[in-house]
Amino acid sequence: MISQEAQPWYLEYKIHKNRPGLLGDISSMLGLMNVNIMAINGVDLQKRGMILHTNDMEKIELIGKVLKDVPDITLTAFRPPTILDRLAVRHGKYIDRDLYDKKTFRFIREEIGLLVDFLSEIFQNTGHQLIGIRGMPRVGKTESIVAGSVSANKKWILVSSTLLRQTIRSQLVDDELDPDNIFIIDGIVSTLRANDIHRNLIREILRMPSTKVIEHPDIFIRETEYELDDFDYIIELRNDPNEEITYDLINTSFSSFDIS
């Protein structure tokens, strides 16, 4: 049984020679040290990741020293696990993250399950969060946000959207204003199609200590006082890796961009 004080650790190594029995040797070593392997998976080309549990820091230090001397592998990470580490082990791959803008994460449509789990993890954070989601029409932006909210056991509120038909809310009832809710805002609808009453509601929501998700954040930034630096996460969702996300069809007075 795992001690209540046991802490999770993320162990990752690159395999140079995948000889028979390599994983078994490493697993056996950890087992002999009474270190629990909670999850294991390939996380990248020739890389394997593990989530370990132990409350003994001496064992952690010893594992690091031993694995550095194993000739067939190179230890690439040994740390308390991040959200990205947990998801990498769960899904068998790392989320594509921008090398220069660390707040930007990229997904393709066939990775919707990974995106939903990622959103679920960050939706469980408390307090103010501003998340932007870029993507072309019908790629699955709103559906992913809703699924992530459900997975995080959070209530989701469509403040503006074109999920079923155009939604432009002018007010919210008391229980909808709970800061624990996830507020979904369509940046095109709220800035190019809405009236002043709706825009005042958006300002009120943005001041709340809650999670707000804005679809089409670039248009929202263009039409409001908000800047890219105000966002905690930017998520890009494409049909395929080479798809360009563009807003060429948007007119500042009326959007002909079909976002239904």
matplotlib code that plots the C-alpha trace (Angstrom):
import matplotlib.pyplot as plt

x = [0.0, 1.3, 2.1, -0.1, 3.1, 4.2, 5.0, 4.8, 7.9, 8.2, 11.0, 11.8, 14.7, 15.8, 16.5, 19.7, 19.6, 16.2, 17.6, 15.2, 14.6, 15.6, 12.3, 12.1, 15.5, 14.6, 11.2, 12.8, 15.3, 12.5, 10.5, 13.5, 13.6, 9.9, 9.2, 5.8, 5.3, 1.9, 2.0, 4.3, 4.2, 6.3, 6.1, 8.2, 10.3, 12.6, 11.6, 9.7, 8.1, 7.0, 5.0, 6.6, 5.4, 7.8, 8.2, 12.0, 14.2, 17.3, 15.7, 15.0, 18.6, 19.9, 17.6, 19.0, 22.6, 22.0, 20.1, 22.8, 25.2, 23.0, 24.7, 21.6, 19.7, 20.0, 18.0, 16.2, 13.9, 13.5, 11.2, 7.8, 5.4, 3.8, 0.4, 2.2, 4.1, 1.0, -0.8, 2.2, 2.2, -1.6, -1.7, 1.7, 2.8, 3.7, 1.5, 3.1, 4.2, 5.6, 9.4, 9.4, 5.9, 5.6, 1.9, 0.9, -0.1, -1.0, -3.4, -4.9, -8.4, -7.4, -5.9, -9.3, -9.1, -5.7, -7.0, -10.1, -7.8, -5.5, -8.5, -9.9, -6.6, -6.3, -10.1, -9.5, -7.3, -9.1, -9.1, -8.7, -7.7, -7.9, -7.6, -7.7, -8.6, -7.7, -9.2, -11.1, -14.9, -16.2, -12.8, -14.2, -13.3, -16.5, -17.2, -13.7, -14.3, -17.6, -16.2, -13.2, -15.7, -17.7, -14.5, -13.4, -16.9, -17.5, -20.6, -20.1, -21.8, -22.2, -22.0, -21.6, -21.4, -22.5, -22.5, -26.2, -27.3, -26.0, -26.0, -25.6, -26.4, -27.4, -27.5, -26.8, -28.8, -27.3, -26.2, -24.5, -22.3, -20.6, -16.8, -16.4, -18.1, -16.4, -17.4, -17.3, -17.0, -16.8, -14.4, -16.0, -19.7, -19.0, -17.0, -18.5, -22.1, -23.2, -24.6, -23.3, -25.4, -23.7, -20.2, -20.8, -21.6, -18.4, -16.4, -18.1, -17.3, -13.7, -13.3, -14.5, -11.9, -12.9, -11.9, -12.8, -12.3, -12.3, -12.6, -10.9, -8.7, -6.9, -10.2, -11.0, -7.6, -8.0, -11.4, -10.8, -8.2, -6.9, -3.5, -1.9, 0.0, -3.3, -3.9, -2.6, -2.9, -3.3, -4.5, -4.5, -6.7, -6.3, -7.8, -4.2, -0.7, -0.4, -3.7, -3.4, -5.7, -6.8, -9.5, -9.3, -13.1, -13.9, -15.2, -15.1, -18.7, -20.2, -18.6, -19.0, -16.7, -18.9, -18.3, -21.3]
y = [0.0, 3.5, 5.7, 8.8, 10.8, 9.3, 11.8, 11.4, 11.6, 11.7, 9.5, 9.7, 8.2, 7.9, 4.4, 4.0, 0.2, -1.4, -4.7, -7.5, -7.2, -3.5, -2.4, -5.4, -4.7, -1.1, -2.1, -4.8, -2.3, 0.0, -2.9, -4.0, -0.5, -0.5, 2.3, 2.1, 2.4, 4.0, 4.4, 3.8, 4.5, 5.5, 9.3, 10.1, 8.4, 6.2, 7.7, 6.1, 7.8, 6.6, 8.0, 6.8, 7.1, 7.1, 9.1, 8.3, 11.1, 8.9, 6.4, 9.1, 10.3, 6.7, 6.0, 9.0, 7.9, 4.3, 5.2, 7.6, 4.6, 2.4, 2.3, 1.6, 4.7, 8.4, 9.9, 12.9, 13.9, 13.1, 15.6, 16.1, 15.5, 18.5, 18.4, 17.8, 14.8, 13.1, 13.6, 12.3, 9.1, 8.7, 9.3, 8.1, 11.4, 15.0, 17.9, 20.0, 23.2, 26.3, 26.6, 30.3, 31.1, 28.6, 29.4, 28.2, 24.5, 22.9, 20.0, 18.4, 17.0, 13.4, 14.5, 15.7, 13.3, 14.7, 18.2, 17.4, 16.0, 19.0, 21.4, 19.3, 19.6, 23.4, 23.9, 22.5, 25.5, 28.1, 31.9, 34.0, 32.2, 33.5, 30.8, 31.4, 28.8, 29.3, 27.2, 27.1, 26.4, 23.1, 21.8, 21.0, 24.1, 24.5, 20.8, 20.3, 23.1, 21.6, 18.1, 19.4, 21.2, 18.0, 16.0, 18.6, 18.4, 22.1, 23.8, 25.5, 28.7, 29.7, 33.5, 33.8, 31.0, 29.5, 25.9, 25.2, 28.6, 32.1, 32.8, 36.3, 36.6, 39.9, 38.8, 35.7, 34.4, 34.2, 30.6, 31.2, 33.9, 31.3, 31.9, 28.1, 27.9, 27.8, 30.8, 30.3, 33.4, 33.6, 36.4, 37.1, 37.1, 39.2, 41.9, 42.1, 41.0, 42.0, 45.1, 47.2, 45.3, 42.1, 43.8, 45.1, 41.6, 40.4, 43.0, 41.9, 38.3, 39.0, 40.8, 37.7, 35.3, 32.5, 30.6, 32.3, 30.6, 32.8, 31.3, 33.3, 35.3, 37.2, 38.9, 39.5, 41.2, 43.2, 44.6, 45.1, 46.5, 43.0, 41.9, 38.5, 38.8, 38.8, 35.2, 32.4, 29.7, 29.8, 26.6, 26.0, 23.2, 22.2, 19.6, 18.6, 19.9, 22.0, 23.8, 27.6, 29.3, 32.5, 35.1, 36.6, 36.5, 38.6, 42.1, 44.5, 45.5, 42.1, 38.7, 36.5, 34.0, 30.9, 29.9, 27.7]
z = [0.0, -0.9, 2.1, 2.3, 2.2, -1.1, -3.8, -7.5, -9.7, -13.5, -14.9, -18.6, -20.5, -24.1, -25.4, -27.5, -27.7, -27.1, -26.1, -24.8, -21.1, -20.8, -19.4, -17.2, -15.7, -14.9, -13.5, -11.4, -10.0, -9.0, -7.5, -5.4, -4.0, -3.2, -5.6, -7.1, -10.9, -11.3, -15.1, -17.9, -21.7, -24.7, -24.8, -27.9, -30.5, -28.5, -25.2, -22.3, -19.4, -16.0, -13.1, -9.8, -6.2, -3.2, 0.0, 0.2, -1.2, -0.8, -3.2, -5.7, -5.6, -5.9, -8.9, -10.7, -10.1, -11.1, -14.4, -15.4, -15.5, -17.7, -21.1, -23.2, -22.1, -21.3, -18.5, -20.0, -17.1, -13.4, -11.6, -10.0, -12.8, -14.7, -16.3, -19.6, -18.2, -16.9, -20.2, -22.1, -20.2, -20.4, -24.2, -25.2, -26.7, -25.7, -26.6, -29.4, -27.7, -29.4, -28.9, -28.5, -27.0, -24.2, -23.6, -27.1, -27.5, -30.8, -31.5, -34.6, -34.8, -34.3, -30.9, -29.6, -26.7, -25.6, -26.0, -23.8, -21.1, -21.3, -20.9, -18.1, -16.2, -16.5, -15.9, -12.4, -11.5, -9.4, -9.9, -13.0, -16.2, -19.7, -22.4, -26.2, -28.8, -32.4, -35.2, -38.5, -38.7, -37.5, -36.3, -32.8, -30.7, -28.7, -28.4, -26.9, -24.4, -23.3, -23.0, -21.0, -18.7, -18.2, -17.5, -14.9, -13.3, -14.1, -15.3, -18.7, -19.8, -23.4, -23.3, -27.0, -29.5, -32.8, -31.6, -32.4, -33.4, -32.8, -29.0, -27.7, -24.0, -22.5, -18.9, -16.7, -13.8, -10.3, -10.4, -13.8, -12.3, -10.0, -10.4, -10.5, -13.9, -17.3, -19.4, -23.2, -25.4, -29.2, -30.0, -33.4, -32.2, -29.1, -30.8, -34.3, -33.9, -30.4, -28.9, -26.0, -23.4, -24.3, -24.4, -20.9, -19.8, -21.3, -19.4, -16.2, -16.8, -17.7, -14.3, -12.4, -10.7, -13.0, -16.1, -19.4, -22.8, -25.8, -29.3, -32.1, -29.6, -32.4, -33.4, -29.7, -29.3, -32.4, -31.4, -27.7, -25.3, -24.5, -25.6, -26.2, -23.0, -21.1, -22.0, -19.8, -22.6, -26.4, -27.9, -31.7, -33.1, -36.8, -39.1, -40.0, -39.1, -42.3, -42.1, -41.9, -39.4, -41.3, -40.9, -44.4, -44.8, -41.8, -42.4, -39.5, -39.9, -40.6, -40.4, -43.4, -41.7, -41.4, -37.8, -37.3]

ax = plt.figure().add_subplot(projection="3d")
ax.plot(x, y, z, "-o")
ax.set_aspect("equal")
plt.show()
